[in-house]
């Protein structure tokens, strides 16, 4: 009937008889007996009192005095500051000569057992240092044994480590004993019939775990000879009430005529008392007036209401009217639930929310279950508010189980509950376990994600078919196809052999989205055969964890053993630190090689240095890639399992290592390019090639345009990888007739016909390059078309050439229009790819010269121009042919001039250079009033001067020595 737990354990493990309970030693003589309504808490105290009064030879003979004190508001115990005065009021009202001092002397000089009943009804519960708290702390009754009963476990009374007991209800044996002794007596066949009815119906069996429910069921079934099957508490209690009212028995006096109206009034009165946390006791005269005399007497006769003896005082004035209360809290909540149903179906959501907040689910669970089971709409609305106020608590699950009809009406509530951890505890009532299983099954059938199922000491085994987990209660949790995590907690001494682990994995695999299996406080074999692990575990799709306190280990599918996560994190940190040290060594070696650089070396010496740097780059990249990849995978797999400090350390060190590697790699590559430049410079200083610029055609390739007209009368297009490597995808030569005019190009590609195109100009001819692209890279040039710029509305000056060209760009992609500037003219001209002239824009008023060196523009008709010799970029608003100045982009440092401007789609980028001794350069990003330096450097020689800038996702600066480096915004 009861189970005992030690304070440090969370489950109720051992079943005891009443005698055993008092043989368990307790340091301060304090016990708490916990039990739901109907489990016999008050009966427990009355039974002890009866046994003690009978004087039988029992364990109670050790006590000279036994006191049973109710803590309900009507018991005179309320607002008392002395236990002895409380005893005088409650138990010795008629003893005028007996003082509270006498009572104290008697108790302290005797061996006393004091039972404090119904702590959940104690009005002073929330008052700090109330009388019950003082009793438990030993300020009163220090030498006495004190037992307290309550629906819930009062945390405020646990400081003295009392023995905690829980009434677990009737099992099969206790139900059989009750039937034999109190119901069927010698009729074995009838007893078997009642037991079979219970065993054939899991929901009824779960209900009959509650002793009061079983007793009602047994007696009603015995008397009515009517085997009724119930699926919910509401159905069951409604049947009990019908039987009490005699609706199934013609011999019972029928309900008074006005009872239906009186029933509604009683429901309202009960609800108001419950909502306001007031004692459900009424003056009998008042209640007769509110209900009618017949209805009041009728309810008293049925036993639903009883006269309240605890409320009778010692004065004549106070005893002039008897008071009336409900015989049991279940009757109280049953009647109150009718008014809650009315609120849930006819009042606003705010009113219902207020009601739910006012009625504590720890004290009054059944009002919600009754209301949800009575009306589908009320159930849906109440469950929604319960989750909003109390979260995914057990009351929400129980109410969903009560709700009649299809679960589709409460799918959102089920989804909310299953989005968090769902507990199945061994000490849960059977009806709660069954309700939880049914809810999980409904969520799985409806495809709702189940975040976690946590089996708290309730796991027994996986069935042979691997399709269900059997609980200690006998219920089976079926396979859940939408389960993300399964956690199993057992006793610390429990051993789970390898087969059980494999069975759990086999069961869990039936989920389509399972990510984790966790065993908590289990003793598991240190090694699992790798060949026995399923593919999902081997591929880390399903992670298996073992948790013991703060230590978390995972099953390593590569070795079959358990690896501690914290230890592996520390191991990765050590490797990161070691590699960081190695990178420092590499940088020192690089600096040494850089210092040896100079002219006069042979080609063989350069090639040797080239080879050494290549090896350094390759080794460095492999090591960094390996450790960063391992750290990234580790972080992804175990992020939720790591403490915040470890997470931050891993994240920070990995990012710093990766950034340092990228910087070192860039430095190595730059040095390598410089050495290659040295080779080219020493071998052939007279080369006649000039880099025009660069455009990023795709995420994996850049197109460099090189002017080689002196060598081969053409422009050479070189497509190289965008990652900064030296790989060339292809080279293509475009024949150009004009051999003297400057060559310019657009820093942004042009998008049309589903491809990116490069655009450059020589003289007054515009060339559009259409690459051929395979799945992975631009492989060659498909075609090059040319447009002659001659016949336009605004005449082109004789002997002039195109000084700047730019494609248009909106916030998503560059488009198929382009704009050009022509030497000797302040007029910009816009064309499309067919050569059609779109408009001319006169900038004479806004530019200091007619020589425009760079231009950029966007689809919002904002144009940026750089006039040669000007220290700022001019921004013009050009809608149609109307031009207005709308701003300027100025350098952050004095003495720097802009050479390239482009629009990224959301901001302007400008490349500035200086002609000073340091040859400083900067890439500056402008967005509104904000300015930010994205990249900068100093050119050591003519070959290190930046020539071009392009952008697509990342920015790139190209230098005269054909090297490129990237930057981010």
ZAMARGU-4260 file (C-alpha; in steps of 0.2 Angstrom, whole numbers, plus 5000, padded with zeros to 4 digits):
<rodrens>
0) 5000/5000/5000 | 5014/5012/5004 | 5032/5014/4997 | 5047/5021/5005 | 5061/5032/4998
5) 5077/5039/5005 | 5079/5058/5003 | 5093/5057/4990 | 5083/5045/4979 | 5069/5051/4967
10) 5059/5035/4965 | 5049/5024/4977 | 5057/5007/4977 | 5052/4997/4992 | 5034/4991/4998
15) 5031/4991/5017 | 5017/4986/5028 | 5011/4998/5042 | 5022/4990/5055 | 5037/4991/5044
20) 5035/5009/5041 | 5038/5013/5060 | 5053/5002/5061 | 5062/5013/5049 | 5073/5024/5059
25) 5071/5043/5057 | 5083/5056/5064 | 5070/5069/5069 | 5055/5057/5070 | 5047/5066/5055
30) 5038/5057/5041 | 5028/5063/5026 | 5015/5052/5018 | 5010/5058/5000 | 4995/5052/4991
35) 4983/5057/4978 | 4964/5059/4982 | 4956/5043/4985 | 4972/5034/4990 | 4967/5033/5009
40) 4978/5047/5017 | 4965/5052/5030 | 4960/5034/5032 | 4978/5030/5036 | 4977/5041/5052
45) 4960/5035/5057 | 4965/5017/5055 | 4980/5020/5066 | 4969/5029/5079 | 4957/5014/5079
50) 4970/5001/5081 | 4978/5011/5095 | 4961/5013/5104 | 4958/4994/5102 | 4973/4991/5113
55) 4979/4976/5102 | 4997/4970/5104 | 5004/4980/5089 | 5019/4992/5085 | 5007/5006/5091
60) 5009/5000/5109 | 5025/5010/5110 | 5015/5026/5110 | 5007/5032/5126 | 4997/5046/5116
65) 4991/5046/5098 | 4984/5062/5092 | 4975/5065/5075 | 4974/5083/5069 | 4966/5089/5053
70) 4974/5104/5045 | 4959/5109/5035 | 4953/5127/5037 | 4938/5122/5048 | 4948/5112/5060
75) 4952/5126/5072 | 4970/5122/5068 | 4972/5138/5057 | 4981/5153/5063 | 4987/5145/5079
80) 5005/5148/5085 | 5005/5134/5098 | 5002/5116/5095 | 4996/5114/5112 | 4982/5127/5110
85) 4978/5119/5094 | 4976/5102/5103 | 4965/5110/5116 | 4954/5118/5102 | 4953/5103/5091
90) 4952/5088/5103 | 4948/5095/5121 | 4935/5108/5118 | 4924/5101/5132 | 4938/5100/5145
95) 4937/5117/5153 | 4949/5113/5167 | 4962/5106/5155 | 4974/5120/5150 | 4986/5121/5135
100) 5000/5120/5148 | 4993/5104/5155 | 4993/5097/5137 | 5011/5102/5134 | 5016/5093/5151
105) 5007/5078/5146 | 5014/5076/5129 | 5032/5080/5133 | 5032/5067/5147 | 5025/5054/5136
110) 5029/5044/5120 | 5017/5053/5108 | 5013/5049/5090 | 5005/5065/5081 | 4996/5063/5064
115) 4994/5080/5055 | 4981/5076/5041 | 4978/5085/5025 | 4993/5097/5023 | 4987/5102/5006
120) 4972/5110/5014 | 4982/5119/5027 | 4977/5138/5024 | 4994/5144/5033 | 5004/5134/5021
125) 5012/5149/5012 | 5015/5158/5028 | 5033/5159/5033 | 5037/5149/5049 | 5020/5143/5051
130) 5015/5131/5065 | 5018/5115/5054 | 5035/5121/5049 | 5039/5124/5067 | 5034/5107/5072
135) 5045/5099/5058 | 5060/5110/5063 | 5058/5103/5081 | 5052/5119/5090 | 5037/5109/5095
140) 5035/5091/5099 | 5054/5088/5097 | 5052/5071/5107 | 5037/5065/5098 | 5034/5055/5081
145) 5025/5066/5069 | 5017/5060/5053 | 5010/5072/5040 | 4999/5068/5025 | 4998/5078/5009
150) 4993/5076/4991 | 5010/5083/4986 | 5027/5083/4993 | 5030/5100/5002 | 5048/5105/4998
155) 5048/5118/5012 | 5047/5103/5025 | 5061/5093/5018 | 5075/5102/5027 | 5076/5090/5041
160) 5077/5075/5029 | 5060/5067/5034 | 5056/5049/5029 | 5046/5051/5013 | 5032/5039/5010
165) 5020/5037/4996 | 5003/5028/4995 | 5005/5017/4979 | 4987/5011/4979 | 4980/4993/4976
170) 4989/4980/4966 | 4981/4964/4960 | 4984/4955/4977 | 4977/4969/4987 | 4961/4971/4976
175) 4959/4952/4978 | 4960/4953/4997 | 4947/4967/4997 | 4935/4958/4987 | 4936/4942/4997
180) 4935/4951/5014 | 4923/4966/5010 | 4913/4962/4994 | 4910/4944/4988 | 4914/4935/5004
185) 4913/4917/4999 | 4907/4919/4981 | 4923/4915/4971 | 4915/4915/4954 | 4909/4933/4957
190) 4926/4938/4963 | 4934/4931/4947 | 4921/4940/4936 | 4925/4957/4944 | 4944/4953/4942
195) 4942/4948/4924 | 4933/4964/4920 | 4947/4974/4927 | 4961/4964/4919 | 4953/4965/4901
200) 4952/4984/4902 | 4969/4993/4905 | 4960/5009/4907 | 4949/5002/4921 | 4964/4993/4929
205) 4973/5009/4930 | 4958/5018/4938 | 4956/5004/4950 | 4974/5007/4957 | 4965/5021/4967
210) 4958/5012/4982 | 4942/5023/4983 | 4938/5020/4965 | 4941/5002/4966 | 4930/5000/4982
215) 4916/5010/4973 | 4918/4999/4957 | 4918/4983/4967 | 4902/4987/4978 | 4892/4995/4963
220) 4896/4980/4952 | 4892/4968/4966 | 4875/4977/4970 | 4870/4981/4952 | 4876/4966/4944
225) 4881/4977/4929 | 4899/4976/4922 | 4902/4993/4915 | 4918/4997/4906 | 4926/5014/4909
230) 4939/5023/4899 | 4941/5039/4909 | 4939/5046/4927 | 4925/5057/4921 | 4915/5042/4914
235) 4918/5032/4930 | 4914/5045/4942 | 4898/5050/4932 | 4892/5032/4933 | 4896/5032/4952
240) 4885/5048/4954 | 4871/5040/4944 | 4871/5025/4955 | 4871/5036/4971 | 4856/5045/4964
245) 4848/5029/4961 | 4846/5031/4942 | 4849/5013/4940 | 4838/5007/4954 | 4819/5010/4954
250) 4818/5006/4973 | 4829/5022/4977 | 4820/5038/4980 | 4821/5049/4965 | 4829/5066/4964
255) 4819/5081/4970 | 4811/5091/4957 | 4821/5107/4959 | 4837/5097/4960 | 4844/5102/4943
260) 4843/5121/4946 | 4850/5118/4964 | 4864/5107/4956 | 4869/5122/4945 | 4869/5133/4961
265) 4879/5121/4971 | 4892/5120/4956 | 4894/5138/4957 | 4896/5139/4976 | 4909/5125/4975
270) 4918/5133/4961 | 4919/5150/4970 | 4926/5142/4986 | 4939/5132/4976 | 4944/5146/4965
275) 4946/5158/4980 | 4955/5144/4990 | 4942/5145/5004 | 4936/5131/5015 | 4921/5122/5006
280) 4910/5124/5021 | 4893/5132/5022 | 4881/5137/5036 | 4867/5124/5034 | 4853/5137/5035
285) 4862/5147/5021 | 4864/5132/5010 | 4846/5127/5012 | 4841/5144/5007 | 4853/5143/4991
290) 4848/5126/4986 | 4831/5122/4993 | 4828/5112/5009 | 4824/5096/4999 | 4840/5096/4989
295) 4851/5100/5004 | 4843/5085/5013 | 4844/5074/4998 | 4863/5077/4996 | 4866/5074/5015
300) 4856/5058/5014 | 4866/5052/4999 | 4882/5056/5008 | 4888/5069/4996 | 4887/5082/5009
305) 4890/5079/5028 | 4888/5090/5043 | 4905/5097/5048 | 4909/5092/5066 | 4926/5101/5066
310) 4917/5118/5064 | 4907/5116/5080 | 4914/5128/5093 | 4913/5128/5112 | 4902/5143/5114
315) 4883/5142/5112 | 4883/5156/5099 | 4894/5147/5088 | 4885/5131/5089 | 4868/5138/5085
320) 4870/5134/5066 | 4877/5118/5060 | 4889/5119/5045 | 4889/5108/5030 | 4904/5102/5019
325) 4907/5089/5005 | 4910/5071/5012 | 4926/5070/5001 | 4936/5082/4990 | 4931/5072/4974
330) 4913/5077/4977 | 4919/5095/4979 | 4929/5095/4963 | 4915/5085/4954 | 4902/5099/4957
335) 4915/5113/4954 | 4920/5106/4938 | 4902/5109/4930 | 4905/5128/4933 | 4922/5127/4926
340) 4915/5118/4910 | 4903/5132/4908 | 4917/5145/4909 | 4927/5135/4897 | 4913/5135/4884
345) 4905/5152/4886 | 4917/5164/4893 | 4932/5173/4886 | 4950/5165/4885 | 4956/5178/4897
350) 4943/5173/4910 | 4947/5154/4908 | 4966/5159/4910 | 4962/5168/4926 | 4953/5153/4933
355) 4966/5141/4928 | 4979/5152/4937 | 4969/5153/4952 | 4966/5134/4954 | 4982/5125/4960
360) 4984/5108/4950 | 4994/5101/4965 | 4978/5102/4976 | 4964/5101/4963 | 4968/5089/4949
365) 4951/5081/4947 | 4941/5097/4943 | 4951/5099/4927 | 4950/5080/4922 | 4931/5080/4926
370) 4928/5096/4915 | 4939/5090/4901 | 4930/5073/4900 | 4913/5081/4901 | 4914/5092/4885
375) 4925/5091/4870 | 4926/5110/4868 | 4929/5113/4886 | 4943/5100/4886 | 4951/5108/4871
380) 4951/5126/4879 | 4956/5120/4896 | 4971/5110/4890 | 4977/5124/4880 | 4977/5135/4896
385) 4985/5122/4907 | 4999/5121/4895 | 5001/5140/4894 | 5001/5141/4913 | 5009/5125/4920
390) 5019/5119/4904 | 5020/5101/4899 | 5015/5095/4916 | 5006/5078/4920 | 4989/5087/4923
395) 4989/5092/4904 | 4992/5073/4899 | 4979/5067/4911 | 4966/5080/4904 | 4970/5075/4886
400) 4967/5057/4891 | 4950/5062/4898 | 4944/5072/4883 | 4931/5063/4872 | 4932/5062/4854
405) 4946/5064/4841 | 4963/5070/4846 | 4964/5081/4831 | 4956/5095/4841 | 4970/5095/4853
410) 4985/5091/4841 | 4992/5108/4845 | 4992/5104/4864 | 5000/5087/4860 | 5013/5095/4849
415) 5017/5108/4863 | 5019/5094/4876 | 5030/5083/4865 | 5041/5098/4860 | 5049/5096/4877
420) 5054/5081/4888 | 5040/5069/4892 | 5043/5059/4908 | 5037/5041/4912 | 5041/5039/4930
425) 5040/5023/4939 | 5031/5031/4954 | 5018/5039/4942 | 5000/5032/4944 | 4995/5019/4932
430) 4982/5030/4924 | 4996/5043/4921 | 5008/5031/4913 | 4994/5024/4902 | 4989/5042/4897
435) 5007/5047/4893 | 5009/5031/4882 | 4993/5035/4873 | 4998/5053/4870 | 5015/5048/4863
440) 5007/5035/4852 | 4995/5049/4845 | 5009/5061/4842 | 5019/5047/4833 | 5003/5043/4822
445) 5000/5061/4818 | 5019/5064/4813 | 5022/5076/4827 | 5040/5077/4833 | 5043/5070/4851
450) 5059/5079/4858 | 5063/5066/4872 | 5055/5052/4881 | 5063/5050/4899 | 5060/5034/4907
455) 5063/5038/4926 | 5066/5021/4934 | 5051/5014/4924 | 5061/5004/4911 | 5060/4985/4912
460) 5065/4977/4895 | 5063/4978/4877 | 5051/4965/4871 | 5057/4951/4859 | 5050/4959/4843
465) 5059/4975/4847 | 5043/4984/4844 | 5040/4989/4862 | 5047/4994/4879 | 5039/4985/4894
470) 5038/4996/4909 | 5039/4989/4927 | 5020/4993/4928 | 5017/4980/4914 | 5012/4993/4901
475) 5021/4993/4884 | 5028/5009/4876 | 5026/5005/4857 | 5039/5010/4844 | 5038/5029/4841
480) 5042/5034/4823 | 5045/5053/4827 | 5055/5051/4843 | 5072/5061/4843 | 5079/5055/4860
485) 5076/5041/4872 | 5083/5042/4889 | 5083/5028/4902 | 5087/5030/4920 | 5090/5016/4932
490) 5096/5013/4949 | 5115/5016/4951 | 5117/4997/4956 | 5107/4991/4940 | 5117/4982/4927
495) 5112/4983/4909 | 5120/4969/4899 | 5126/4971/4881 | 5111/4963/4874 | 5099/4975/4883
500) 5109/4989/4876 | 5108/4982/4858 | 5089/4979/4861 | 5086/4997/4866 | 5096/5002/4850
505) 5085/4990/4840 | 5069/4997/4847 | 5075/5015/4844 | 5080/5012/4826 | 5061/5012/4822
510) 5060/5030/4824 | 5063/5040/4808 | 5072/5055/4816 | 5080/5047/4832 | 5097/5056/4836
515) 5101/5051/4854 | 5100/5036/4866 | 5105/5040/4884 | 5108/5028/4898 | 5108/5036/4915
520) 5116/5029/4931 | 5117/5012/4922 | 5132/5000/4923 | 5135/4995/4905 | 5149/4984/4899
525) 5164/4994/4894 | 5165/4986/4876 | 5152/4983/4863 | 5156/4973/4847 | 5158/4985/4833
530) 5150/4973/4820 | 5134/4972/4830 | 5131/4990/4829 | 5118/4996/4816 | 5123/5008/4802
535) 5115/5023/4810 | 5126/5021/4825 | 5142/5018/4815 | 5138/5034/4804 | 5135/5045/4820
540) 5117/5047/4814 | 5112/5040/4831 | 5122/5044/4846 | 5122/5033/4861 | 5127/5041/4878
545) 5131/5035/4896 | 5128/5047/4910 | 5134/5046/4928 | 5133/5062/4937 | 5143/5075/4928
550) 5152/5062/4918 | 5146/5059/4900 | 5153/5046/4888 | 5148/5041/4871 | 5149/5024/4862
555) 5163/5026/4850 | 5157/5016/4834 | 5174/5015/4828 | 5182/5006/4843 | 5166/4999/4852
560) 5171/5007/4869 | 5165/5022/4878 | 5174/5038/4877 | 5172/5052/4889 | 5167/5068/4881
565) 5176/5080/4892 | 5192/5071/4890 | 5191/5071/4872 | 5187/5090/4872 | 5203/5092/4882
570) 5213/5081/4870 | 5207/5092/4855 | 5212/5107/4864 | 5229/5100/4867 | 5231/5096/4849
575) 5225/5114/4844 | 5238/5122/4855 | 5252/5110/4848 | 5247/5115/4831 | 5247/5133/4835
580) 5264/5132/4841 | 5269/5123/4825 | 5262/5137/4815 | 5273/5149/4825 | 5288/5139/4820
585) 5282/5139/4802 | 5280/5158/4802 | 5298/5160/4809 | 5305/5149/4795 | 5295/5159/4783
590) 5302/5175/4789 | 5320/5168/4788 | 5317/5162/4770 | 5309/5179/4766 | 5325/5188/4772
595) 5335/5177/4760 | 5325/5184/4746 | 5334/5195/4733 | 5341/5197/4716 | 5356/5187/4709
600) 5350/5170/4714 | 5350/5156/4701 | 5334/5149/4694 | 5339/5133/4704 | 5339/5142/4720
605) 5323/5150/4717 | 5315/5133/4712 | 5322/5126/4728 | 5314/5140/4739 | 5298/5137/4729
610) 5298/5119/4733 | 5301/5122/4752 | 5287/5134/4753 | 5275/5122/4743 | 5279/5109/4756
615) 5276/5120/4771 | 5259/5126/4763 | 5253/5108/4760 | 5258/5102/4777 | 5251/5117/4786
620) 5234/5115/4777 | 5233/5097/4780 | 5236/5099/4799 | 5224/5113/4801 | 5210/5105/4790
625) 5211/5089/4800 | 5210/5097/4817 | 5197/5110/4813 | 5187/5097/4804 | 5188/5086/4820
630) 5184/5100/4831 | 5169/5105/4821 | 5162/5088/4820 | 5165/5086/4839 | 5156/5102/4842
635) 5141/5098/4831 | 5139/5081/4839 | 5141/5085/4857 | 5137/5104/4858 | 5122/5101/4870
640) 5132/5090/4881 | 5147/5102/4884 | 5147/5115/4897 | 5147/5133/4892 | 5166/5136/4896
645) 5171/5121/4885 | 5160/5126/4871 | 5167/5144/4871 | 5185/5137/4872 | 5182/5125/4858
650) 5174/5138/4847 | 5186/5151/4851 | 5202/5141/4849 | 5196/5133/4833 | 5191/5149/4825
655) 5207/5157/4830 | 5217/5143/4823 | 5207/5143/4807 | 5210/5162/4805 | 5228/5161/4809
660) 5230/5147/4797 | 5221/5157/4783 | 5232/5172/4787 | 5248/5161/4787 | 5242/5153/4771
665) 5239/5170/4763 | 5256/5176/4768 | 5264/5160/4762 | 5256/5162/4745 | 5260/5180/4744
670) 5278/5176/4747 | 5277/5162/4734 | 5270/5174/4721 | 5284/5187/4726 | 5297/5174/4723
675) 5289/5169/4707 | 5289/5187/4702 | 5308/5188/4707 | 5311/5173/4695 | 5301/5182/4681
680) 5310/5198/4685 | 5327/5191/4684 | 5325/5180/4669 | 5315/5193/4659 | 5314/5211/4665
685) 5307/5217/4648 | 5291/5207/4647 | 5278/5217/4638 | 5262/5212/4647 | 5250/5222/4658
690) 5236/5216/4670 | 5220/5226/4666 | 5209/5219/4679 | 5199/5205/4687 | 5181/5200/4688
695) 5174/5185/4698 | 5164/5175/4686 | 5158/5162/4698 | 5161/5156/4716 | 5176/5145/4711
700) 5184/5156/4697 | 5191/5173/4693 | 5194/5180/4676 | 5210/5190/4674 | 5212/5201/4658
705) 5230/5204/4653 | 5235/5216/4639 | 5247/5207/4628 | 5244/5217/4612 | 5263/5221/4610
710) 5267/5203/4610 | 5252/5194/4601 | 5240/5209/4596 | 5227/5203/4608 | 5220/5202/4625
715) 5223/5186/4635 | 5209/5180/4646 | 5216/5169/4660 | 5203/5160/4671 | 5210/5155/4688
720) 5204/5148/4704 | 5196/5160/4716 | 5203/5152/4732 | 5220/5161/4729 | 5228/5145/4722
725) 5239/5146/4706 | 5229/5134/4696 | 5223/5140/4679 | 5207/5133/4672 | 5209/5140/4654
730) 5218/5153/4644 | 5210/5162/4629 | 5216/5176/4617 | 5204/5189/4610 | 5211/5198/4595
735) 5210/5217/4596 | 5212/5229/4582 | 5216/5245/4592 | 5234/5242/4598 | 5236/5259/4606
740) 5221/5264/4616 | 5220/5259/4635 | 5210/5243/4639 | 5197/5245/4653 | 5185/5232/4661
745) 5170/5231/4672 | 5173/5225/4690 | 5156/5216/4690 | 5150/5202/4679 | 5135/5204/4668
750) 5120/5192/4670 | 5109/5187/4655 | 5104/5171/4646 | 5107/5161/4662 | 5126/5165/4662
755) 5138/5177/4669 | 5148/5187/4656 | 5164/5197/4657 | 5164/5215/4649 | 5180/5225/4644
760) 5183/5238/4631 | 5198/5244/4620 | 5197/5260/4610 | 5178/5262/4607 | 5174/5244/4605
765) 5165/5234/4619 | 5169/5216/4621 | 5157/5204/4629 | 5164/5187/4634 | 5152/5172/4636
770) 5161/5158/4645 | 5156/5140/4643 | 5152/5132/4660 | 5151/5114/4666 | 5144/5108/4683
775) 5159/5113/4693 | 5169/5127/4683 | 5170/5138/4668 | 5180/5128/4656 | 5183/5139/4641
780) 5176/5153/4631 | 5160/5150/4622 | 5160/5166/4612 | 5166/5184/4612 | 5154/5198/4604
785) 5159/5216/4601 | 5150/5232/4600 | 5156/5248/4591 | 5152/5264/4600 | 5150/5277/4587
790) 5133/5283/4581 | 5124/5289/4596 | 5113/5304/4600 | 5127/5313/4609 | 5142/5313/4597
795) 5158/5304/4602 | 5173/5315/4601 | 5185/5311/4587 | 5200/5301/4593 | 5192/5297/4609
800) 5192/5280/4618 | 5182/5272/4632 | 5190/5276/4649 | 5178/5267/4661 | 5165/5253/4659
805) 5153/5246/4672 | 5138/5234/4672 | 5122/5238/4681 | 5118/5230/4698 | 5102/5228/4708
810) 5101/5221/4726 | 5101/5203/4719 | 5111/5201/4702 | 5120/5212/4690 | 5110/5215/4674
815) 5112/5216/4655 | 5114/5235/4654 | 5131/5243/4655 | 5137/5261/4656 | 5153/5269/4648
820) 5163/5285/4650 | 5173/5292/4635 | 5189/5302/4635 | 5186/5321/4633 | 5168/5320/4637
825) 5158/5322/4653 | 5143/5312/4646 | 5140/5294/4652 | 5131/5283/4640 | 5121/5268/4644
830) 5118/5253/4632 | 5111/5235/4633 | 5120/5220/4626 | 5112/5222/4609 | 5121/5239/4607
835) 5105/5249/4609 | 5108/5266/4617 | 5097/5268/4632 | 5101/5285/4638 | 5115/5299/4640
840) 5119/5307/4657 | 5129/5323/4657 | 5140/5325/4673 | 5149/5341/4668 | 5142/5350/4683
845) 5148/5337/4696 | 5165/5331/4690 | 5181/5341/4691 | 5187/5335/4674 | 5181/5326/4658
850) 5192/5311/4661 | 5182/5299/4671 | 5193/5284/4677 | 5180/5273/4685 | 5161/5272/4686
855) 5149/5261/4695 | 5130/5261/4696 | 5115/5252/4703 | 5097/5249/4697 | 5091/5263/4709
860) 5099/5275/4696 | 5113/5280/4708 | 5129/5283/4698 | 5147/5284/4706 | 5161/5292/4696
865) 5179/5294/4699 | 5187/5308/4689 | 5206/5307/4687 | 5215/5317/4700 | 5199/5319/4711
870) 5201/5314/4730 | 5183/5308/4732 | 5169/5298/4723 | 5155/5308/4717 | 5137/5300/4719
875) 5124/5306/4707 | 5105/5302/4706 | 5101/5300/4688 | 5083/5296/4685 | 5081/5297/4666
880) 5092/5311/4660 | 5089/5322/4676 | 5105/5322/4686 | 5107/5328/4704 | 5122/5326/4716
885) 5117/5315/4731 | 5133/5313/4740 | 5151/5308/4740 | 5163/5294/4746 | 5178/5301/4754
890) 5194/5292/4760 | 5198/5289/4778 | 5215/5296/4776 | 5222/5312/4768 | 5233/5309/4753
895) 5224/5294/4746 | 5215/5294/4729 | 5201/5282/4723 | 5204/5271/4708 | 5190/5259/4708
900) 5172/5260/4713 | 5159/5246/4712 | 5141/5243/4719 | 5139/5226/4728 | 5120/5226/4728
905) 5118/5233/4746 | 5134/5245/4748 | 5148/5254/4739 | 5166/5248/4739 | 5180/5260/4734
910) 5199/5255/4732 | 5210/5270/4737 | 5229/5271/4734 | 5242/5284/4738 | 5258/5289/4729
915) 5268/5292/4744 | 5284/5283/4749 | 5274/5269/4757 | 5262/5266/4743 | 5248/5263/4755
920) 5231/5256/4749 | 5214/5253/4757 | 5197/5245/4752 | 5183/5255/4761 | 5165/5249/4762
925) 5151/5263/4763 | 5134/5259/4769 | 5123/5275/4773 | 5134/5285/4785 | 5144/5270/4790
930) 5162/5267/4784 | 5173/5252/4787 | 5190/5247/4781 | 5188/5229/4773 | 5207/5227/4768
935) 5223/5237/4767 | 5241/5235/4764 | 5257/5243/4758 | 5265/5240/4741 | 5284/5236/4743
940) 5287/5238/4724 | 5278/5242/4708 | 5272/5223/4707 | 5263/5224/4723 | 5252/5239/4718
945) 5234/5235/4718 | 5226/5236/4700 | 5209/5230/4701 | 5195/5225/4713 | 5180/5214/4711
950) 5166/5207/4722 | 5154/5192/4722 | 5150/5185/4740 | 5168/5190/4744 | 5179/5204/4738
955) 5196/5202/4729 | 5210/5214/4726 | 5222/5210/4711 | 5239/5216/4711 | 5251/5220/4696
960) 5261/5204/4699 | 5245/5194/4695 | 5242/5189/4713 | 5225/5191/4721 | 5219/5191/4739
965) 5202/5191/4746 | 5193/5201/4759 | 5176/5200/4768 | 5163/5214/4772
</rodrens>
